[in-house]
Amino acid sequence: MLSAVEDGLDTRQSDVNTEGPAGRSYEKLLRPSLDYTPEVAEATAHIFERVKHHIPAIEWPVHAPYIHAINTLKKERDAVILAHNYQTPEIFHGVADIAGDSLQLAMEATRVKAHVIVQCGVHFMAETSKLLNPSKTVLIPDMKAGCSLAESITGEDVRLLREANPGVPIVTYVNTSADVKAESDICCTSSNAVQVVESFGVDTVLLIPDEYLAQNVAKQTDVKILTWKGHCEVHERFTADELLAYKEADPAIQIVAHPECPTEVTAVADYTGSTSGMIDFATGQKAGAKVLLVTECSMASNIQDQAPGVEFIKPCNLCPHMKRITLPKILDSLLEMKEEVTVDPMVAQKARQAVERMVNLKH
């Protein structure tokens, strides 16, 4: 059996320790070799088979050494990588241990046994993992991986909304900061928003901050929905006119939209649903079907192997924040145990309650 050095992965410990939470320290490791050796090629061949239709063969020698190094370091760090569906294929298929939408990642975060969680997504997702795992080290490879929707509202805004609407329950989308979650009654995702809204058994609910999600939820319930003008910069750019143009060019195309899209977009869609719902719809189609996913375009690449006979049409809107997460940054995160995500304990306690109410909500 090859040693770590012989296998091109010199992870011998240096004399410098990296401090973790609660007094825990981690050995700082030397940077591994990133040569594309025959051993690396063999170890990553099965991964390339999954992504070869999305990553050119000429690019694989660049990605493969990082993937091999990261997967080795995960074991040494007792780390697990959570990746959102919008991550690039080399991350989604190459290094992720758990992949999914916001709700799936939130629920899986409560079951993680590893001591270290590396969140390949945006900052609010890492905060959510920390809320649910206060004793674990939660890292995000780039602290600047934010979210236009999360940044559209603050905890102070929510407090003012509560004062202006006494007695009205506040449901906060998970795409928000811990400070905002702490001021809400319960969280929701796009997949369970209707269920959460109706769980209060009242006639009026605040559903914030995504205005379009709230408007789309309002179509599915008798509960009066009060909204906030927050938007996702990826989904708000889609228009009904561009989607109808696809339909006019090929009537066989099925349009599948995310509820963060404007209502004019969901009105012309054949199906509207959460990320997981969109995936279920697409993967349930017969061979030869044509599906246009109205969401971040990496998702179509990531689920292609689940629907090998489906042709995905890609109006490519990329999330610039998700794309801040890269293989080199993930490697640095594991080597140097950065960037650590922390939440003020007083805020965390209240925010955790809102997230746990969502996770524990009975169907």
C-alpha positions as CSV (number, residue, x, y, z in Angstrom):
1,M,0.0,0.0,0.0
2,L,1.3,3.5,-0.9
3,S,2.0,5.9,1.9
4,A,0.5,9.4,1.8
5,V,3.9,10.8,0.5
6,E,4.3,8.0,-2.1
7,D,0.8,8.6,-3.3
8,G,1.5,12.2,-4.0
9,L,-0.2,13.5,-0.8
10,D,2.4,14.7,1.6
11,T,0.2,15.6,4.6
12,R,2.8,15.3,7.2
13,Q,2.1,17.5,10.2
14,S,3.9,20.7,10.7
15,D,4.7,22.2,14.1
16,V,1.9,24.8,13.9
17,N,-1.5,24.1,15.4
18,T,-4.8,25.6,14.1
19,E,-7.1,26.5,16.9
20,G,-10.7,25.3,16.8
21,P,-13.8,26.0,19.0
22,A,-14.1,25.1,22.6
23,G,-10.3,24.7,23.0
24,R,-10.0,22.1,20.3
25,S,-6.9,22.3,18.3
26,Y,-6.1,20.9,14.9
27,E,-2.7,20.0,13.4
28,K,-1.8,22.2,10.5
29,L,-1.0,20.0,7.6
30,L,1.5,20.6,4.8
31,R,0.2,21.3,1.3
32,P,-0.2,18.1,-0.7
33,S,1.2,17.5,-4.1
34,L,-1.2,18.5,-6.8
35,D,0.5,16.5,-9.6
36,Y,-1.8,14.5,-11.9
37,T,-0.1,11.1,-11.3
38,P,-1.3,7.7,-12.5
39,E,-2.4,7.0,-8.9
40,V,-4.6,10.1,-8.9
41,A,-6.0,9.3,-12.3
42,E,-7.0,5.8,-11.1
43,A,-8.4,7.0,-7.8
44,T,-10.6,9.6,-9.5
45,A,-11.6,7.7,-12.7
46,H,-15.0,6.7,-11.3
47,I,-15.8,10.4,-10.6
48,F,-14.8,11.5,-14.1
49,E,-17.2,9.0,-15.5
50,R,-20.0,10.9,-13.7
51,V,-18.9,14.3,-14.9
52,K,-17.3,13.7,-18.3
53,H,-20.3,15.2,-20.2
54,H,-19.9,18.5,-18.3
55,I,-16.1,18.7,-17.7
56,P,-13.9,18.3,-20.8
57,A,-11.2,15.6,-20.5
58,I,-8.5,18.2,-21.1
59,E,-9.6,19.9,-17.8
60,W,-9.7,16.8,-15.7
61,P,-6.0,16.8,-14.8
62,V,-6.5,20.1,-13.1
63,H,-9.5,19.1,-11.0
64,A,-8.5,15.5,-10.2
65,P,-5.5,16.2,-7.9
66,Y,-7.6,18.6,-5.8
67,I,-10.4,16.1,-5.6
68,H,-8.0,13.3,-4.5
69,A,-6.3,15.6,-2.0
70,I,-9.6,16.8,-0.5
71,N,-11.1,13.4,-0.2
72,T,-7.9,12.2,1.7
73,L,-7.9,15.3,4.0
74,K,-11.5,14.8,4.9
75,K,-10.6,11.6,6.6
76,E,-7.7,13.1,8.5
77,R,-9.8,16.0,9.7
78,D,-12.8,13.9,10.5
79,A,-14.7,16.2,8.2
80,V,-17.9,16.0,6.1
81,I,-18.6,18.2,3.1
82,L,-22.1,19.5,2.6
83,A,-22.8,20.8,-0.9
84,H,-25.8,22.6,-2.4
85,N,-27.2,21.7,-5.7
86,Y,-25.9,24.9,-7.2
87,Q,-22.2,23.9,-6.7
88,T,-20.2,23.0,-9.8
89,P,-20.1,19.4,-10.9
90,E,-16.5,18.8,-9.8
91,I,-17.5,19.8,-6.2
92,F,-21.0,18.2,-6.3
93,H,-19.8,14.8,-7.6
94,G,-16.2,15.0,-6.7
95,V,-15.9,15.8,-3.0
96,A,-19.4,16.2,-1.5
97,D,-20.5,13.7,1.1
98,I,-24.0,15.1,1.3
99,A,-25.7,17.1,-1.4
100,G,-29.1,18.6,-1.7
101,D,-31.3,21.7,-1.3
102,S,-31.5,24.0,1.8
103,L,-34.0,21.7,3.6
104,Q,-32.1,18.5,2.9
105,L,-28.8,20.1,4.1
106,A,-30.4,21.5,7.2
107,M,-31.9,18.1,8.1
108,E,-28.7,16.2,7.3
109,A,-26.6,18.6,9.4
110,T,-28.5,17.3,12.5
111,R,-27.3,13.8,11.7
112,V,-23.6,14.5,11.0
113,K,-21.2,12.5,13.2
114,A,-18.0,14.1,12.0
115,H,-16.4,16.9,14.1
116,V,-15.9,19.2,11.2
117,I,-18.5,20.4,8.6
118,V,-17.3,22.1,5.5
119,Q,-20.3,24.0,3.9
120,C,-20.0,24.3,0.2
121,G,-22.8,26.8,-0.3
122,V,-23.4,30.3,0.9
123,H,-23.0,31.9,4.3
124,F,-26.5,31.5,5.7
125,M,-26.3,27.7,5.0
126,A,-23.1,27.5,7.0
127,E,-24.8,29.5,9.8
128,T,-27.7,27.0,9.8
129,S,-25.3,24.1,10.1
130,K,-23.6,25.8,13.1
131,L,-27.0,26.5,14.7
132,L,-27.8,22.8,14.5
133,N,-24.3,21.7,15.6
134,P,-23.0,24.2,18.1
135,S,-20.2,21.9,19.4
136,K,-18.8,21.2,15.9
137,T,-16.4,23.2,13.8
138,V,-18.2,24.6,10.8
139,L,-16.1,26.0,7.9
140,I,-17.0,27.8,4.7
141,P,-14.3,28.0,2.0
142,D,-15.0,31.6,1.2
143,M,-16.6,33.9,3.8
144,K,-17.7,36.3,1.1
145,A,-20.1,33.7,-0.4
146,G,-23.2,35.7,0.5
147,C,-26.7,35.9,-0.8
148,S,-28.7,38.8,-2.2
149,L,-31.9,37.5,-0.7
150,A,-30.3,37.1,2.8
151,E,-28.9,40.6,2.6
152,S,-32.2,42.1,1.8
153,I,-33.4,42.0,5.5
154,T,-32.0,42.4,9.0
155,G,-33.0,41.3,12.5
156,E,-34.0,44.9,13.2
157,D,-36.3,44.9,10.1
158,V,-38.1,41.8,11.5
159,R,-38.5,43.4,15.0
160,L,-40.1,46.4,13.3
161,L,-42.4,44.1,11.3
162,R,-43.5,42.4,14.5
163,E,-44.3,45.7,16.1
164,A,-46.3,46.8,13.1
165,N,-48.2,43.4,12.9
166,P,-48.8,42.3,16.5
167,G,-49.9,38.7,16.8
168,V,-49.1,37.8,13.3
169,P,-46.7,34.8,13.1
170,I,-43.5,35.4,11.2
171,V,-42.2,32.7,8.9
172,T,-38.7,33.3,7.7
173,Y,-37.2,31.6,4.7
174,V,-33.9,29.8,5.5
175,N,-32.1,32.0,3.0
176,T,-31.5,34.5,5.9
177,S,-28.9,35.3,8.5
178,A,-29.0,33.8,12.0
179,D,-30.0,37.3,13.3
180,V,-33.1,37.3,11.2
181,K,-34.0,33.7,12.1
182,A,-33.6,34.6,15.7
183,E,-36.4,37.2,15.4
184,S,-38.8,34.8,13.6
185,D,-41.2,32.2,14.9
186,I,-40.2,29.4,12.5
187,C,-38.2,28.9,9.4
188,C,-39.2,27.4,6.1
189,T,-37.8,26.4,2.7
190,S,-39.3,26.5,-0.7
191,S,-40.3,22.8,-0.4
192,N,-42.2,23.2,2.9
193,A,-43.4,26.8,2.9
194,V,-47.1,26.0,2.4
195,Q,-47.0,23.4,5.2
196,V,-45.3,25.8,7.6
197,V,-47.6,28.7,6.8
198,E,-50.7,26.6,7.4
199,S,-49.2,25.0,10.6
200,F,-50.3,28.0,12.7
201,G,-54.0,27.6,11.9
202,V,-54.4,31.4,11.6
203,D,-55.7,33.6,8.8
204,T,-52.7,35.8,8.3
205,V,-49.0,35.1,8.3
206,L,-45.8,37.1,7.4
207,L,-43.7,35.1,5.0
208,I,-40.3,36.9,4.5
209,P,-38.1,37.9,2.9
210,D,-38.6,36.5,-0.6
211,E,-41.5,38.4,-2.2
212,Y,-41.9,36.0,-5.1
213,L,-41.9,32.9,-2.9
214,A,-44.5,34.5,-0.8
215,Q,-46.7,35.4,-3.8
216,N,-46.4,31.8,-5.2
217,V,-47.2,30.3,-1.8
218,A,-50.3,32.6,-1.6
219,K,-51.7,30.9,-4.7
220,Q,-51.7,27.6,-2.8
221,T,-53.3,28.5,0.5
222,D,-56.3,30.4,1.9
223,V,-54.0,32.0,4.5
224,K,-53.4,35.7,3.8
225,I,-49.6,36.2,3.1
226,L,-47.9,39.4,4.1
227,T,-44.6,39.9,2.1
228,W,-41.2,41.7,2.1
229,K,-39.5,42.9,-1.1
230,G,-36.5,40.6,-1.1
231,H,-35.4,38.8,-4.2
232,C,-32.9,36.2,-5.4
233,E,-30.7,37.8,-8.0
234,V,-30.6,34.5,-10.0
235,H,-34.3,33.8,-10.1
236,E,-35.6,37.3,-10.5
237,R,-33.7,37.7,-13.8
238,F,-35.9,35.1,-15.6
239,T,-38.8,36.5,-17.6
240,A,-42.0,35.0,-19.0
241,D,-41.1,36.3,-22.5
242,E,-37.8,34.4,-22.7
243,L,-39.5,31.2,-21.5
244,L,-42.4,31.5,-24.0
245,A,-39.8,32.0,-26.7
246,Y,-38.3,28.6,-25.8
247,K,-41.8,27.1,-26.0
248,E,-42.5,28.8,-29.3
249,A,-39.3,27.4,-30.8
250,D,-40.0,23.9,-29.4
251,P,-43.5,23.1,-27.9
252,A,-42.2,19.8,-26.5
253,I,-40.0,21.7,-23.9
254,Q,-41.4,21.4,-20.4
255,I,-40.7,24.4,-18.2
256,V,-39.9,23.7,-14.6
257,A,-39.6,26.8,-12.4
258,H,-38.4,27.5,-8.8
259,P,-40.9,29.5,-6.6
260,E,-38.3,32.2,-6.1
261,C,-39.1,33.2,-9.7
262,P,-41.5,36.1,-10.4
263,T,-45.1,35.0,-10.6
264,E,-45.2,35.9,-14.3
265,V,-42.6,33.1,-14.8
266,T,-44.3,30.5,-12.7
267,A,-47.6,31.3,-14.5
268,V,-46.1,30.0,-17.8
269,A,-44.3,27.0,-16.2
270,D,-45.5,23.4,-16.6
271,Y,-44.4,22.8,-13.0
272,T,-43.3,25.0,-10.1
273,G,-41.6,23.5,-7.1
274,S,-38.6,23.5,-4.7
275,T,-35.2,22.4,-5.8
276,S,-35.9,18.8,-4.7
277,G,-39.3,19.0,-6.4
278,M,-37.8,20.2,-9.6
279,I,-35.3,17.3,-9.5
280,D,-38.1,14.8,-8.8
281,F,-40.0,16.1,-11.8
282,A,-37.1,16.1,-14.1
283,T,-35.8,12.7,-13.2
284,G,-39.3,11.3,-13.5
285,Q,-39.5,12.1,-17.2
286,K,-39.2,9.5,-19.9
287,A,-36.2,9.2,-22.2
288,G,-36.3,11.8,-24.9
289,A,-38.1,14.4,-22.8
290,K,-36.9,18.1,-22.9
291,V,-36.8,19.9,-19.7
292,L,-35.9,23.6,-19.1
293,L,-34.9,24.1,-15.4
294,V,-35.6,27.7,-14.4
295,T,-33.0,28.0,-11.7
296,E,-29.2,28.2,-11.2
297,C,-27.8,26.4,-14.2
298,S,-25.3,24.1,-12.5
299,M,-28.2,22.0,-11.1
300,A,-29.0,20.6,-14.6
301,S,-25.4,19.3,-14.9
302,N,-25.5,17.8,-11.4
303,I,-28.6,15.8,-11.9
304,Q,-28.0,14.7,-15.5
305,D,-26.8,11.3,-14.3
306,Q,-30.1,10.7,-12.6
307,A,-31.9,11.4,-15.8
308,P,-29.7,10.1,-18.6
309,G,-32.3,10.1,-21.2
310,V,-33.6,13.7,-20.5
311,E,-32.3,16.6,-22.6
312,F,-31.8,19.7,-20.4
313,I,-32.3,23.1,-21.9
314,K,-30.2,25.6,-19.9
315,P,-30.9,29.3,-19.7
316,C,-27.7,29.8,-17.8
317,N,-28.1,32.1,-14.9
318,L,-25.2,31.5,-12.5
319,C,-25.1,32.5,-8.8
320,P,-21.9,34.5,-8.4
321,H,-21.9,33.7,-4.6
322,M,-22.2,29.9,-5.0
323,K,-19.4,30.1,-7.6
324,R,-17.0,31.7,-5.0
325,I,-16.6,28.1,-3.6
326,T,-13.9,26.3,-5.6
327,L,-11.8,23.2,-5.1
328,P,-8.7,25.2,-4.2
329,K,-10.6,27.1,-1.6
330,I,-12.0,23.8,-0.1
331,L,-8.5,22.4,0.0
332,D,-7.2,25.5,1.8
333,S,-10.2,25.3,4.2
334,L,-9.3,21.8,5.3
335,L,-5.6,22.5,5.5
336,E,-5.9,25.7,7.5
337,M,-9.3,25.0,9.2
338,K,-10.7,28.3,7.7
339,E,-13.0,30.2,7.4
340,E,-14.8,29.2,10.7
341,V,-18.4,30.2,11.0
342,T,-19.5,31.3,14.5
343,V,-22.8,32.7,15.8
344,D,-23.3,34.7,19.0
345,P,-24.6,32.3,21.6
346,M,-27.7,34.4,22.5
347,V,-28.6,34.8,18.8
348,A,-27.9,31.2,18.2
349,Q,-30.3,29.9,20.9
350,K,-33.2,31.8,19.4
351,A,-32.4,31.1,15.8
352,R,-31.9,27.4,16.5
353,Q,-35.4,27.2,17.9
354,A,-36.8,28.6,14.7
355,V,-34.8,26.1,12.5
356,E,-35.6,23.1,14.8
357,R,-39.3,23.9,14.7
358,M,-39.1,23.6,10.9
359,V,-37.0,20.5,10.9
360,N,-39.3,18.8,13.5
361,L,-42.5,19.9,11.9
362,K,-44.7,16.8,11.4
363,H,-46.0,16.1,7.9
